[in-house]
Amino acid sequence: MLPRMRFGWLTLGLSPSAERDYAAIHEQVEQACFAEAAGFDSVWLTEHNFTGESIYCDPIPFAAVVAARTSRIRIGFAVIQLALRHPIRLATELALLDNLSDGRLDVGVGHGTNFNEYEFVGYGLRSDDSRARMEETLEVMVRAWTEAPLVHEGKFYQLRLPELRPRPRQRPHPPIWRSASSAGSVREWGRLGAPILMARVPLARVPDRLALYEAGLAESGRDAAGRRWLRDRAAVWRFVHVASSQRRAEDELAAALLETRRHMVHARATHNPADFQVEASRVNPWNDPRVSHEDGVRYSLETAALYGTPERVADQVAEMEDAGVRHILCQMSCGHLPHATIMESMRSFGERVMPRFR
């Protein structure tokens, strides 16, 4: 019997200082591996660089450790920033990881952060051509997995190689998930028949986004079973925190989000080039520096978080199910929540929330 709901464990684990990095990395490993024991279907790893916003920075070697210490759970990226990667090196690393994990890899891809221009600058790039870089990198990566020999003459890369070894364990290659942060991209990825990872879309907008995805899938040429498989895996991202009381859950999550937002806004104000502007369509109260930290946190608590007692969180999951969601990415690891608190929240979610939807 198929599950009614799928639950992915997602980490955007912030380390508040360089001195805390070693401990934070090992705590992240323990949490990611415990996700399997807690009953999650998948682990999703983010990528950010230079400021501790995602402590391990490069999710690929981190994923190799998780693969070695788990046996069932799928391991995904949400997302790999393709514009910062060489396509052949990336194809090789991911093919090896797919073999090491015995075919448990899901590859979420994106062009890179929409907000942290300093990440591009750190690699000697700017984001102006990041979408074109992403698409060429993705094309070369997939061709490297499926063609031999490979000859590519593109805008950014001119490549000739006899064969990529090893080939991925999954054939023809691991599923490639697309990040969908706008209504237009949701439909486009449906039309291309790609599984999607949606950002923290407010619940009121979720049914419309899913309807757009279904409209795209109807144009994809996939058969009914293929469309249903993709629709059931369309994922929506949420902050998730479970505690013994509603007040405690709200206080703990609000405090963690407050410190996370302060770090995020400060890093962008300090490190982004003066000529960089975020697209207006991508700004909301959570990431808008003109909004107070307290109001930004309140917005996320009201529109993008599931928190409270196990019973209350299960009710919130049921509300998402009623809106058509079948796959939730649960960000349970975020900056400034103590490791023990995160582990207890994960345990409670696994024991007292998930079974209601299995």
Beta strands, then each sheet from edge to edge (+ up, - down):
strand 1: 6-12
strand 2: 42-45
strand 3: 74-77
strand 4: 80-81
strand 5: 105-110
strand 6: 150-153
strand 7: 158-161
strand 8: 176-180
strand 9: 196-198
strand 10: 235-242
strand 11: 305-308
strand 12: 327-334
sheet 1: 4+ 5+ 3+ 2+ 1+ 12+ 10+ 9+ 8+
sheet 2: 4+ 5+ 3+ 2+ 1+ 12+ 10+ 11+
sheet 3: 6+ 7-
end
